[in-house]
Amino acid sequence: MRVAIVCDWIKDFWWAELVLSHLLEMFPEADIFTSVFYQEKNEIFKWRNIKKSFIQKIPFLNKSHKLALILRPLAFEMFDLSSYDLVISSSTAEAKWVITKPETLHICYCHTPTRYFWSHYHEYINMMEFWILNPIWKFLMPRIVQKLRIWDFIASKRPDFFIANSENTAWRIRKYYKRDASVIYPWIDLSKFRFSEEKQDYYLYVWRCIPYKKFDLLVDAFNENWKKLILVTNTNNKLYRELKSKSKDNIIWMLNVPRHELYELYSKAKAFLFPPEEDFWLVPIEAQASWTPVIAYRKWWALETVLDWVTWVFFDEQTIDSLNKSIKEFEKMIFDCKKIRAHSANFGVDKFKENLFEFIKKNKSK
């Protein structure tokens, strides 16, 4: 089969991009289509046929792709996929908007229905990341979002099948798109994660430093409890600089940490913190693969993947008091590292590949 893999954008390399990297392992001859691409130095993209949209050539918008919100639907509809037998769109936004021929099988691997149109619209309005342009977008967005939702709903009818990355995402697909979705969890390569008998006295959090990831909650909580916290991000933005400047000496910020160093941080952490409300997130699974327990906000994805009080500890509200109360409870507990590691095996790479290949085989023959 001729295979195309379509992504919303490829700017940095985190966990949605990790899923992309494993799709490329499964389909090594696949072409890649995306709105903008800025990972030229990444080995996994060398020698790949990467087709970028016209947005890549527009100054300013190509580096601030979120500002190209109205252009991205047009960008994906302009891609010519008529020569492909199989199209897999890996989407949190507009990648699923591509148009395929009737005989082409289009599977959307959906990380979430477009958050800023649907489930988290009001949250995005209240904490936009356009800085000096925020007032303009706060004025424009309520006036255009209804039409964007209609477009997104129409585009959700284009894939032949949806695969959701979690039961929570499948529920949102049914709610917003009125489509059924099979669930195939993303995966990690368990062999890359190590065990350390020398757990050190620090808590760990890793992700993009953007508002809904709740770095601010952790900074406020650990400024109060004075416990050691390591925050890892590759997002050097205004929010990162503001939070770093208000952090006390017990909070250590690390920017652009290589993967092999991140594995070491996972393995030696006392616990991994998981404060946001997420549809799906591989990072806590990576921590568990490193024999490290997780302290998580009790909602959505956290509830789907945990063994309460065996691998995770919960806090019920995204507040300083609720988080610090759970940290105190956690420090009185003893965890079985073998059970933590065993739980992460549910998200191994072989299981994902087997399930996805079987899904494609089953539906390609229809």
Residue frames relative to the residue before (quaternion, step in Angstrom):
aa qw qx qy qz dx dy dz
M 1.0000 0.0000 0.0000 0.0000 0.00 0.00 0.00
R 0.3594 -0.6543 0.6073 0.2721 3.53 -1.25 0.51
V 0.1177 -0.8290 0.5467 -0.0065 3.56 -0.64 1.17
A 0.0867 -0.7566 0.6461 0.0512 3.56 -1.10 0.83
I 0.1502 -0.7560 0.6317 0.0828 3.55 -1.06 0.85
V 0.1382 -0.8144 0.5634 0.0170 3.56 -0.67 1.17
C 0.0607 -0.8005 0.5961 -0.0138 3.58 -0.84 1.06
D 0.6057 -0.5679 0.4101 0.3773 3.57 -1.14 0.61
W 0.7344 -0.2297 0.1907 0.6095 3.56 0.90 -1.03
I 0.1714 -0.7522 0.6229 0.1299 3.58 -1.23 0.39
K 0.0888 0.8256 -0.5448 0.1169 3.56 0.02 1.32
D 0.7801 0.0452 -0.0126 0.6239 3.56 0.77 -1.04
F 0.4239 -0.7088 0.5041 0.2529 3.59 -1.22 -0.08
W 0.1781 0.7495 -0.6138 0.1725 3.51 -0.31 1.35
W 0.8364 -0.3034 0.1476 0.4319 3.56 -1.15 -0.54
A 0.5822 0.5236 -0.3960 0.4796 3.62 1.07 -0.41
E 0.6601 0.4899 -0.2943 0.4876 3.56 1.09 -0.77
L 0.5833 0.5566 -0.3725 0.4596 3.59 1.16 -0.50
V 0.6114 0.5226 -0.3378 0.4889 3.57 1.06 -0.73
L 0.6305 0.5282 -0.3247 0.4669 3.58 0.99 -0.83
S 0.6538 0.5262 -0.3274 0.4341 3.60 0.89 -0.87
H 0.6825 0.4684 -0.2945 0.4776 3.58 1.01 -0.72
L 0.5791 0.5422 -0.3759 0.4789 3.59 1.15 -0.48
L 0.6513 0.5068 -0.3100 0.4721 3.56 1.07 -0.75
E 0.5961 0.5346 -0.3630 0.4765 3.59 1.15 -0.50
M 0.6732 0.4973 -0.2887 0.4650 3.55 1.02 -0.81
F 0.7864 0.1674 -0.0605 0.5915 3.57 1.10 -0.79
P 0.1106 -0.8685 0.4792 0.0621 3.59 0.48 1.19
E 0.6973 0.4475 -0.2792 0.4854 3.61 1.17 -0.41
A 0.4284 0.7335 -0.4492 0.2768 3.60 1.26 0.00
D 0.3660 -0.6742 0.5946 0.2407 3.54 -1.25 0.62
I 0.2949 -0.7523 0.5676 0.1581 3.57 -1.18 0.64
F 0.0878 -0.7676 0.6338 0.0375 3.55 -1.00 0.92
T 0.1494 0.7926 -0.5762 0.1319 3.60 -0.86 0.93
S 0.6013 -0.5808 0.4014 0.3741 3.57 -1.20 0.45
V 0.7843 -0.0669 0.0604 0.6138 3.60 0.91 -0.93
F 0.1466 -0.7963 0.5855 0.0401 3.56 -1.13 0.70
Y 0.1110 0.7867 -0.5976 0.1084 3.58 -0.80 1.10
Q 0.5092 0.6078 -0.4553 0.4050 3.57 0.78 1.06
E 0.1066 0.8554 -0.4998 0.0841 3.56 1.02 0.83
K 0.7060 0.4754 -0.2654 0.4529 3.60 1.05 -0.71
N 0.5431 0.6280 -0.3981 0.3901 3.58 1.25 -0.20
E 0.5076 -0.7018 0.4193 0.2720 3.55 -0.70 1.13
I 0.6516 0.5520 -0.3397 0.3941 3.60 0.95 -0.78
F 0.7068 0.4463 -0.2692 0.4783 3.59 1.19 -0.40
K 0.4621 0.6718 -0.4625 0.3481 3.59 1.23 -0.03
W 0.8301 0.1678 -0.1865 0.4981 3.54 -1.05 0.92
R 0.5071 0.6343 -0.4395 0.3838 3.61 1.21 0.19
N 0.3991 -0.6689 0.5672 0.2673 3.54 -1.19 0.58
I 0.0085 0.8231 -0.5623 0.0790 3.57 -0.18 1.33
K 0.1160 -0.8045 0.5822 0.0206 3.54 -0.64 1.17
K 0.1580 -0.8202 0.5493 0.0245 3.53 -0.52 1.29
S 0.5160 -0.6510 0.4628 0.3096 3.56 -1.15 0.60
F 0.7029 -0.4536 0.3459 0.4249 3.55 -1.34 0.08
I 0.5333 0.6352 -0.4107 0.3786 3.61 1.20 -0.40
Q 0.5589 0.6201 -0.3774 0.4008 3.59 1.14 -0.63
K 0.7299 0.4404 -0.2340 0.4675 3.61 1.08 -0.65
I 0.5936 0.5730 -0.3668 0.4298 3.59 1.27 -0.04
P 0.4085 -0.7249 0.4915 0.2570 3.64 -0.47 1.14
F 0.8092 0.2383 -0.2464 0.4772 3.53 -1.20 0.82
L 0.7127 0.4196 -0.2726 0.4916 3.62 0.74 -0.98
N 0.6300 0.5531 -0.3486 0.4192 3.60 1.05 -0.64
K 0.7058 0.4107 -0.2589 0.5160 3.59 1.15 -0.53
S 0.7330 0.2754 -0.1823 0.5947 3.60 1.23 -0.46
H 0.0975 -0.8781 0.4653 0.0531 3.51 0.68 1.21
K 0.5822 0.5923 -0.3867 0.4010 3.60 1.13 -0.50
L 0.6169 0.5439 -0.3436 0.4534 3.56 1.18 -0.54
A 0.6408 0.5123 -0.3160 0.4765 3.58 1.28 -0.33
L 0.1560 0.8546 -0.4844 0.1034 3.56 1.24 0.50
I 0.7239 0.4347 -0.2559 0.4707 3.59 0.83 -0.95
L 0.6673 0.5155 -0.3001 0.4459 3.60 1.16 -0.54
R 0.5963 0.6261 -0.3728 0.3369 3.60 1.03 -0.69
P 0.6176 0.5262 -0.3788 0.4452 3.67 0.90 -0.67
L 0.6545 0.4999 -0.3090 0.4756 3.59 0.95 -0.86
A 0.6256 0.5610 -0.3362 0.4254 3.58 1.01 -0.85
F 0.7125 0.4431 -0.2672 0.4740 3.59 0.86 -0.89
E 0.6368 0.5224 -0.3397 0.4541 3.59 1.04 -0.64
M 0.6470 0.5363 -0.3165 0.4400 3.60 1.17 -0.51
F 0.5311 0.6227 -0.4283 0.3829 3.62 1.16 -0.31
D 0.2944 -0.7479 0.5730 0.1601 3.57 -0.96 0.93
L 0.0055 -0.8206 0.5682 -0.0605 3.57 -0.37 1.29
S 0.3176 0.8148 -0.4465 0.1892 3.56 1.27 0.30
S 0.6960 0.4821 -0.2810 0.4520 3.60 1.16 -0.45
Y 0.6116 0.5834 -0.3405 0.4119 3.61 1.26 0.00
D 0.4075 -0.7057 0.5332 0.2271 3.53 -1.17 0.73
L 0.7892 0.1256 -0.0311 0.6004 3.55 1.12 -0.76
V 0.0468 -0.7688 0.6377 0.0059 3.56 -0.95 0.99
I 0.0704 -0.7674 0.6368 0.0247 3.56 -0.87 1.02
S 0.1133 -0.7793 0.6140 0.0539 3.56 -0.62 1.13
S 0.1768 -0.7556 0.6261 0.0761 3.55 -0.83 1.12
S 0.0919 0.8849 -0.4245 0.1683 3.50 0.07 1.35
T 0.0507 -0.7128 0.6960 0.0708 3.47 -1.29 0.73
A 0.7752 0.2709 -0.1237 0.5571 3.58 1.28 -0.23
E 0.8789 -0.1494 0.1172 0.4376 3.57 -0.66 -1.15
A 0.4136 0.7301 -0.4772 0.2609 3.65 1.16 -0.09
K 0.6417 0.5381 -0.3232 0.4406 3.60 1.07 -0.66
W 0.5360 0.6536 -0.3914 0.3637 3.62 1.27 -0.19
V 0.4660 0.6927 -0.4595 0.3032 3.63 1.15 -0.26
I 0.3316 -0.7326 0.5668 0.1793 3.54 -1.18 0.66
T 0.0811 -0.8092 0.5819 0.0068 3.58 -0.81 1.04
K 0.5911 -0.5633 0.4422 0.3712 3.55 -1.29 0.37
P 0.6686 -0.5208 0.3359 0.4109 3.64 -1.15 0.46
E 0.7244 0.4455 -0.2574 0.4588 3.60 0.97 -0.79
T 0.5696 0.5823 -0.3849 0.4341 3.60 1.27 -0.10
L 0.3255 -0.7282 0.5693 0.1992 3.57 -0.91 0.92
H 0.0619 -0.7938 0.6050 -0.0064 3.59 -0.65 1.17
I 0.0398 -0.7832 0.6198 -0.0276 3.56 -0.62 1.22
C 0.1876 -0.7682 0.6028 0.1067 3.56 -0.81 0.99
Y 0.1649 -0.7333 0.6516 0.1020 3.56 -0.75 1.11
C 0.1172 -0.8556 0.5042 -0.0021 3.53 -0.09 1.36
H 0.2891 -0.7580 0.5656 0.1482 3.55 -0.74 1.12
T 0.7358 -0.2308 0.1256 0.6241 3.57 1.28 -0.52
P 0.5146 -0.5581 0.5154 0.3977 3.61 -1.14 0.40
T 0.6858 -0.5366 0.2895 0.3974 3.55 -1.04 0.84
R 0.3873 -0.7883 0.4289 0.2112 3.55 -0.24 1.33
Y 0.7299 0.4515 -0.2611 0.4419 3.60 0.87 -0.89
F 0.6209 0.4670 -0.3669 0.5116 3.60 1.28 0.16
W 0.8203 0.2978 -0.0871 0.4804 3.56 0.95 -0.93
S 0.8688 0.2070 -0.1280 0.4312 3.57 -0.40 -1.25
H 0.8135 0.2217 -0.0957 0.5291 3.60 1.01 -0.76
Y 0.1782 0.8287 -0.5137 0.1332 3.56 1.16 0.58
H 0.7200 0.4484 -0.2712 0.4548 3.60 0.69 -1.04
E 0.6141 0.5398 -0.3476 0.4590 3.57 1.09 -0.66
Y 0.6589 0.4956 -0.3100 0.4734 3.60 0.95 -0.81
I 0.6250 0.5403 -0.3414 0.4482 3.60 0.98 -0.79
N 0.7251 0.4596 -0.2434 0.4515 3.57 0.96 -0.89
M 0.8001 0.1821 -0.1140 0.5601 3.61 1.16 -0.29
M 0.0539 0.8267 -0.5525 0.0913 3.55 0.73 1.09
E 0.3543 -0.7571 0.5247 0.1607 3.54 -1.22 0.64
F 0.4704 0.6907 -0.4345 0.3359 3.58 1.15 0.53
W 0.3719 -0.7909 0.4278 0.2304 3.54 1.41 0.21
I 0.8470 0.0812 -0.0539 0.5225 3.63 -0.46 -1.11
L 0.6921 0.4572 -0.2688 0.4896 3.59 1.21 -0.51
N 0.3681 0.7674 -0.4673 0.2392 3.61 1.25 -0.04
P 0.6676 0.5008 -0.3357 0.4368 3.67 0.80 -0.86
I 0.6381 0.5266 -0.3326 0.4527 3.59 1.02 -0.78
W 0.7007 0.4662 -0.2746 0.4650 3.59 0.88 -0.94
K 0.6194 0.5268 -0.3512 0.4642 3.60 1.08 -0.62
F 0.6387 0.4971 -0.3190 0.4931 3.57 1.18 -0.53
L 0.7270 0.4671 -0.2481 0.4378 3.58 0.88 -0.98
M 0.6511 0.5893 -0.3403 0.3363 3.57 0.81 -1.02
P 0.6807 0.4698 -0.3310 0.4542 3.68 0.75 -0.80
R 0.6708 0.5140 -0.2929 0.4473 3.59 1.17 -0.52
I 0.7619 0.3398 -0.1966 0.5152 3.60 1.19 -0.41
V 0.5329 0.6851 -0.4024 0.2910 3.60 1.17 -0.47
Q 0.6008 0.5674 -0.3827 0.4131 3.62 1.02 -0.62
K 0.6684 0.4791 -0.3011 0.4827 3.58 0.94 -0.86
L 0.6335 0.5289 -0.3305 0.4580 3.59 1.02 -0.76
R 0.6303 0.5209 -0.3337 0.4690 3.58 1.03 -0.72
I 0.6348 0.5191 -0.3323 0.4661 3.60 0.97 -0.81
W 0.6474 0.5141 -0.3118 0.4682 3.58 0.94 -0.90
D 0.6751 0.5005 -0.2967 0.4536 3.56 0.91 -0.95
F 0.6342 0.5233 -0.3251 0.4672 3.58 1.03 -0.78
I 0.6472 0.5067 -0.3153 0.4743 3.58 0.96 -0.86
A 0.6647 0.5097 -0.3014 0.4555 3.58 0.94 -0.92
S 0.6071 0.5743 -0.3568 0.4175 3.60 1.11 -0.60
K 0.6142 0.5372 -0.3508 0.4595 3.61 1.24 -0.21
R 0.5637 0.6501 -0.3783 0.3413 3.61 1.20 -0.30
P 0.6523 0.4738 -0.3576 0.4712 3.67 0.85 -0.66
D 0.4906 -0.6449 0.4982 0.3086 3.55 -1.13 0.67
F 0.7968 0.0322 0.0139 0.6033 3.55 1.08 -0.78
F 0.2594 -0.7170 0.6224 0.1768 3.52 -1.27 0.57
I 0.0833 -0.7163 0.6873 0.0873 3.52 -1.20 0.72
A 0.2186 -0.7786 0.5776 0.1114 3.57 -0.83 0.99
N 0.4710 -0.6853 0.4799 0.2796 3.56 -1.13 0.65
S 0.7919 0.0727 -0.0561 0.6037 3.61 1.27 -0.06
E 0.6351 -0.5069 0.4066 0.4176 3.56 -1.26 0.23
N 0.6109 0.5553 -0.3452 0.4463 3.57 1.07 -0.69
T 0.6637 0.4868 -0.2979 0.4835 3.57 0.95 -0.87
A 0.6237 0.5371 -0.3376 0.4566 3.60 1.01 -0.77
W 0.6343 0.5219 -0.3194 0.4726 3.57 1.05 -0.79
R 0.6682 0.4881 -0.3078 0.4696 3.62 0.96 -0.80
I 0.6078 0.5420 -0.3512 0.4621 3.60 1.07 -0.69
R 0.6505 0.4981 -0.3126 0.4806 3.59 0.98 -0.81
K 0.6789 0.5117 -0.2931 0.4375 3.58 0.91 -0.91
Y 0.8029 0.3293 -0.1558 0.4718 3.58 0.72 -1.07
Y 0.7848 0.3190 -0.1630 0.5058 3.59 1.00 -0.76
K 0.3267 -0.7645 0.4912 0.2599 3.61 1.25 -0.25
R 0.5209 0.5951 -0.4221 0.4431 3.56 1.04 0.88
D 0.4123 -0.6607 0.5611 0.2804 3.55 -1.20 0.57
A 0.0892 -0.7946 0.5994 0.0372 3.55 -1.17 0.58
S 0.3558 -0.6798 0.5960 0.2366 3.53 -1.09 0.76
V 0.3284 -0.7453 0.5473 0.1928 3.58 -1.13 0.60
I 0.0943 0.7391 -0.6627 0.0752 3.55 -0.87 1.06
Y 0.3455 -0.7697 0.4975 0.2015 3.56 -0.39 1.21
P 0.5033 -0.5887 0.5241 0.3541 3.58 -1.15 0.56
W 0.3125 -0.7818 0.5251 0.1239 3.53 -1.22 0.25
I 0.2162 -0.7290 0.6255 0.1749 3.51 -1.37 0.15
D 0.4667 -0.6324 0.5362 0.3077 3.54 -1.30 0.39
L 0.3125 -0.8076 0.4711 0.1678 3.56 -0.07 1.33
S 0.6028 0.6045 -0.3585 0.3777 3.59 1.09 -0.63
K 0.6475 0.5533 -0.3198 0.4151 3.59 1.18 -0.47
F 0.6853 0.4985 -0.2761 0.4534 3.57 1.23 -0.38
R 0.2484 -0.8194 0.5126 0.0648 3.53 -0.81 1.08
F 0.3978 -0.6868 0.5579 0.2426 3.51 -1.34 0.31
S 0.0833 -0.7787 0.6199 0.0497 3.56 -1.01 0.82
E 0.3602 -0.7319 0.5399 0.2075 3.56 -0.82 1.03
E 0.6889 0.4595 -0.2661 0.4934 3.56 1.23 -0.40
K 0.0746 -0.7924 0.6054 -0.0003 3.56 0.17 1.28
Q 0.2460 -0.7880 0.5522 0.1165 3.55 -0.87 0.98
D 0.5939 -0.6266 0.3990 0.3089 3.52 -1.25 0.49
Y 0.5519 0.5684 -0.4588 0.4024 3.59 0.44 1.19
Y 0.3400 -0.6845 0.6077 0.2161 3.50 -1.33 0.53
L 0.2348 -0.8018 0.5450 0.0704 3.56 -1.13 0.71
Y 0.0463 0.7567 -0.6520 0.0072 3.53 -1.22 0.69
V 0.0704 -0.8050 0.5883 -0.0295 3.55 -0.95 0.99
W 0.4598 0.6697 -0.5199 0.2642 3.57 -0.89 0.92
R 0.6679 -0.4252 0.3922 0.4683 3.55 -1.34 -0.21
C 0.3595 -0.7232 0.5438 0.2282 3.58 -0.95 0.82
I 0.2991 0.7059 -0.5728 0.2900 3.53 0.14 1.39
P 0.7302 -0.5122 0.2078 0.4017 3.59 -1.07 0.71
Y 0.7608 0.4176 -0.2661 0.4195 3.61 0.62 -1.02
K 0.5482 0.6054 -0.4063 0.4098 3.62 1.24 -0.03
K 0.3988 -0.7959 0.3987 0.2205 3.58 1.39 0.05
F 0.1785 0.7647 -0.5844 0.2045 3.59 0.89 0.87
D 0.6195 0.5697 -0.3464 0.4143 3.59 1.03 -0.76
L 0.6240 0.5368 -0.3369 0.4571 3.59 1.03 -0.76
L 0.6762 0.4907 -0.2998 0.4605 3.59 0.89 -0.89
V 0.6335 0.5208 -0.3359 0.4632 3.60 0.97 -0.81
D 0.6777 0.4876 -0.3001 0.4614 3.60 0.86 -0.91
A 0.6729 0.5031 -0.3022 0.4502 3.58 0.93 -0.90
F 0.7379 0.4099 -0.2385 0.4802 3.60 0.86 -0.88
N 0.5273 0.5632 -0.4176 0.4800 3.59 1.24 -0.17
E 0.6929 0.4654 -0.2627 0.4840 3.55 1.16 -0.65
N 0.7704 0.3796 -0.2205 0.4623 3.62 0.82 -0.91
W 0.3264 -0.7987 0.4494 0.2315 3.61 1.32 -0.25
K 0.4179 0.6682 -0.5037 0.3537 3.60 1.12 0.53
K 0.5664 -0.6176 0.4248 0.3424 3.58 -1.18 0.55
L 0.0148 -0.7926 0.6076 -0.0491 3.55 -0.89 1.04
I 0.1330 -0.7592 0.6320 0.0806 3.57 -1.00 0.89
L 0.1153 -0.7868 0.6061 0.0160 3.54 -0.77 1.14
V 0.0997 -0.8063 0.5830 0.0057 3.57 -0.67 1.16
T 0.1524 0.7767 -0.5985 0.1241 3.58 -0.87 0.97
N 0.2690 -0.7233 0.5944 0.2260 3.54 -1.30 0.20
T 0.5500 0.6223 -0.3708 0.4156 3.56 1.32 0.26
N 0.0576 -0.8012 0.5953 -0.0176 3.55 -0.24 1.30
N 0.2654 0.7706 -0.5244 0.2465 3.55 0.22 1.31
K 0.7555 -0.3787 0.2660 0.4638 3.57 -1.29 -0.09
L 0.6463 0.5181 -0.3257 0.4557 3.60 0.94 -0.85
Y 0.6250 0.5371 -0.3301 0.4604 3.60 0.96 -0.84
R 0.6994 0.4692 -0.2782 0.4618 3.58 0.83 -0.94
E 0.6378 0.5222 -0.3291 0.4607 3.59 1.03 -0.74
L 0.6959 0.4661 -0.2798 0.4692 3.59 0.86 -0.95
K 0.6298 0.5312 -0.3398 0.4535 3.58 1.00 -0.74
S 0.6722 0.5107 -0.3018 0.4430 3.59 0.96 -0.84
K 0.7184 0.4217 -0.2569 0.4899 3.62 1.11 -0.57
S 0.5182 0.6531 -0.4087 0.3713 3.61 1.29 -0.11
K 0.4072 -0.6975 0.5347 0.2487 3.56 -1.03 0.81
D 0.7433 -0.4649 0.2607 0.4041 3.56 -1.30 0.26
N 0.6223 0.5555 -0.3470 0.4286 3.62 1.17 -0.40
I 0.6630 0.4650 -0.2944 0.5075 3.59 1.29 -0.17
I 0.1146 -0.8025 0.5855 0.0096 3.55 -0.67 1.19
W 0.1898 -0.7746 0.5963 0.0918 3.56 -0.83 1.04
M 0.0608 -0.7814 0.6209 0.0155 3.57 -1.01 0.89
L 0.1705 -0.8145 0.5530 0.0408 3.56 -0.73 1.14
N 0.8620 0.0412 -0.0573 0.5020 3.56 -1.01 0.94
V 0.1409 0.8128 -0.5436 0.1551 3.57 0.75 1.09
P 0.4511 -0.6787 0.5000 0.2931 3.66 -0.81 0.90
R 0.6457 -0.5630 0.3502 0.3788 3.56 -1.13 0.65
H 0.6611 0.5121 -0.3375 0.4323 3.62 0.87 -0.82
E 0.6456 0.4889 -0.3251 0.4883 3.61 1.09 -0.59
L 0.6127 0.5466 -0.3470 0.4533 3.57 1.10 -0.67
Y 0.6106 0.5443 -0.3464 0.4592 3.59 1.03 -0.76
E 0.6465 0.5156 -0.3123 0.4676 3.59 1.02 -0.81
L 0.6471 0.5151 -0.3145 0.4658 3.58 0.98 -0.83
Y 0.6110 0.5469 -0.3389 0.4612 3.58 1.01 -0.81
S 0.7360 0.4829 -0.2549 0.4002 3.53 0.68 -1.15
K 0.7513 0.4024 -0.2138 0.4773 3.59 1.07 -0.67
A 0.4929 0.6743 -0.4285 0.3446 3.60 1.25 -0.15
K 0.5254 -0.6056 0.4988 0.3294 3.54 -1.17 0.64
A 0.7640 -0.1649 0.1249 0.6111 3.58 1.04 -0.84
F 0.3654 -0.6832 0.5838 0.2428 3.53 -1.29 0.48
L 0.2926 -0.7648 0.5539 0.1504 3.58 -0.97 0.89
F 0.0742 -0.7980 0.5979 -0.0141 3.56 -0.99 0.90
P 0.0297 0.8839 -0.4651 0.0384 3.62 0.41 1.23
P 0.6534 0.5472 -0.3649 0.3747 3.70 1.01 -0.39
E 0.4566 -0.5922 0.5658 0.3475 3.50 -1.42 -0.03
E 0.0230 0.8455 -0.5260 0.0886 3.57 -0.30 1.28
D 0.4979 -0.6199 0.5196 0.3126 3.53 -1.28 0.54
F 0.7387 -0.1798 0.1413 0.6341 3.52 1.05 -0.91
W 0.0323 0.8053 -0.5901 0.0460 3.54 -1.08 0.67
L 0.3277 -0.7773 0.5089 0.1715 3.57 -0.65 1.10
V 0.5347 0.6774 -0.4059 0.3006 3.60 1.10 -0.55
P 0.6786 0.4608 -0.3235 0.4717 3.66 0.81 -0.79
I 0.6012 0.5413 -0.3628 0.4625 3.58 1.13 -0.58
E 0.6268 0.5200 -0.3346 0.4741 3.59 1.03 -0.73
A 0.6260 0.5248 -0.3393 0.4665 3.59 1.02 -0.73
Q 0.6653 0.4955 -0.3023 0.4696 3.60 0.94 -0.87
A 0.6186 0.5360 -0.3368 0.4654 3.58 1.10 -0.70
S 0.6750 0.4440 -0.2706 0.5236 3.58 1.29 -0.38
W 0.5276 -0.6610 0.3810 0.3736 3.60 1.30 0.41
T 0.5264 0.6364 -0.4017 0.3956 3.60 1.13 0.60
P 0.3987 -0.7231 0.5057 0.2496 3.64 -0.78 0.96
V 0.3337 -0.7472 0.5543 0.1522 3.55 -1.32 0.45
I 0.1817 -0.7287 0.6499 0.1164 3.54 -1.15 0.78
A 0.0134 0.8634 -0.4933 0.1045 3.59 -0.32 1.29
Y 0.5293 -0.5737 0.5265 0.3369 3.50 -1.34 0.47
R 0.4059 -0.7581 0.4674 0.2051 3.56 -0.72 1.12
K 0.5552 0.5752 -0.4467 0.4018 3.58 0.17 1.28
W 0.8758 0.1205 -0.1037 0.4558 3.52 -1.36 0.59
W 0.8672 0.0597 -0.0336 0.4932 3.55 -0.79 -1.08
A 0.6067 0.5730 -0.3669 0.4111 3.59 0.96 -0.77
L 0.6859 0.4874 -0.2830 0.4603 3.59 0.97 -0.84
E 0.6491 0.5572 -0.3101 0.4147 3.56 1.15 -0.59
T 0.8070 0.3330 -0.1247 0.4715 3.56 1.01 -0.76
V 0.6159 0.6100 -0.3330 0.3711 3.58 1.22 -0.10
L 0.2153 -0.6626 0.6826 0.2204 3.46 -1.46 0.18
D 0.3517 -0.7996 0.4416 0.2047 3.53 0.04 1.34
W 0.8459 0.0838 -0.1331 0.5097 3.54 -0.93 1.08
V 0.6217 0.4846 -0.3676 0.4934 3.59 1.23 0.27
T 0.8074 0.1038 -0.0464 0.5789 3.56 0.93 -0.91
W 0.7887 0.2192 -0.1093 0.5639 3.60 1.16 -0.54
V 0.1779 -0.7014 0.6695 0.1677 3.53 -1.42 0.29
F 0.2842 -0.7956 0.5169 0.1382 3.59 -0.94 0.87
F 0.0966 -0.7017 0.6850 0.1705 3.49 -1.45 0.24
D 0.4719 -0.7580 0.4046 0.1977 3.57 -0.95 0.96
E 0.7827 0.1914 -0.1151 0.5809 3.59 1.16 -0.46
Q 0.4490 -0.6738 0.5131 0.2849 3.56 -1.14 0.63
T 0.4032 0.6800 -0.4909 0.3663 3.51 0.59 1.30
I 0.6510 -0.5157 0.3865 0.4010 3.57 -1.24 0.44
D 0.6880 0.5004 -0.2935 0.4361 3.58 0.81 -1.00
S 0.6714 0.5012 -0.3037 0.4536 3.57 0.90 -0.90
L 0.6629 0.4979 -0.3035 0.4696 3.60 0.94 -0.85
N 0.7002 0.4691 -0.2865 0.4555 3.58 0.78 -0.96
K 0.5901 0.5538 -0.3665 0.4591 3.59 1.13 -0.56
S 0.6767 0.4826 -0.2939 0.4720 3.61 0.94 -0.86
I 0.6126 0.5362 -0.3513 0.4624 3.59 1.06 -0.66
K 0.6370 0.5148 -0.3256 0.4725 3.61 1.01 -0.77
E 0.6506 0.5006 -0.3132 0.4775 3.59 0.98 -0.82
F 0.6313 0.5500 -0.3260 0.4390 3.56 0.98 -0.89
E 0.6973 0.5016 -0.2829 0.4269 3.59 0.88 -0.90
K 0.6335 0.4968 -0.3356 0.4892 3.58 1.28 -0.09
M 0.6539 0.5603 -0.2850 0.4209 3.57 1.28 -0.31
I 0.2626 -0.7172 0.6195 0.1814 3.54 -1.37 0.34
F 0.1738 -0.8071 0.5613 0.0578 3.57 -0.83 1.04
D 0.3820 -0.6886 0.5699 0.2346 3.52 -1.20 0.67
C 0.3465 -0.7829 0.4804 0.1902 3.58 -0.27 1.28
K 0.6136 0.5571 -0.3539 0.4335 3.61 1.07 -0.66
K 0.6559 0.4979 -0.3129 0.4732 3.60 1.01 -0.77
I 0.6126 0.5447 -0.3416 0.4596 3.56 1.08 -0.72
R 0.6754 0.4823 -0.2837 0.4804 3.58 0.88 -0.96
A 0.6513 0.5296 -0.3223 0.4376 3.60 0.92 -0.88
H 0.6293 0.5441 -0.3400 0.4386 3.59 1.03 -0.74
S 0.6450 0.5340 -0.3242 0.4401 3.60 1.00 -0.75
A 0.5515 0.6336 -0.3910 0.3762 3.61 1.19 -0.44
N 0.5346 0.6213 -0.4022 0.4079 3.60 1.24 -0.30
F 0.7397 0.3685 -0.1928 0.5291 3.57 1.27 -0.39
G 0.2765 0.7836 -0.5056 0.2320 3.57 1.06 0.74
V 0.6446 -0.5795 0.3581 0.3470 3.55 -1.17 0.69
D 0.6445 0.5459 -0.3382 0.4150 3.60 0.92 -0.81
K 0.6438 0.5317 -0.3222 0.4461 3.55 1.01 -0.83
F 0.6461 0.5176 -0.3231 0.4585 3.59 0.97 -0.81
K 0.6788 0.5012 -0.3003 0.4448 3.58 0.80 -1.02
E 0.6477 0.5234 -0.3166 0.4542 3.55 0.94 -0.88
N 0.6925 0.4834 -0.2829 0.4547 3.58 0.87 -0.96
L 0.6764 0.4914 -0.3035 0.4570 3.58 0.95 -0.83
F 0.6442 0.5096 -0.3291 0.4658 3.59 0.93 -0.83
E 0.6488 0.5173 -0.3147 0.4609 3.57 0.97 -0.83
F 0.6384 0.5251 -0.3218 0.4617 3.59 1.03 -0.84
I 0.6657 0.4968 -0.3023 0.4676 3.61 0.93 -0.89
K 0.6541 0.5232 -0.3100 0.4498 3.57 0.91 -0.93
K 0.6663 0.5181 -0.2952 0.4477 3.54 0.92 -0.95
N 0.7808 0.3716 -0.1904 0.4647 3.58 0.82 -0.98
K 0.5631 0.5807 -0.4020 0.4291 3.60 1.20 -0.28
S 0.6749 0.5127 -0.2903 0.4443 3.56 1.11 -0.64
K 0.5598 0.6236 -0.3955 0.3759 3.59 1.23 -0.22
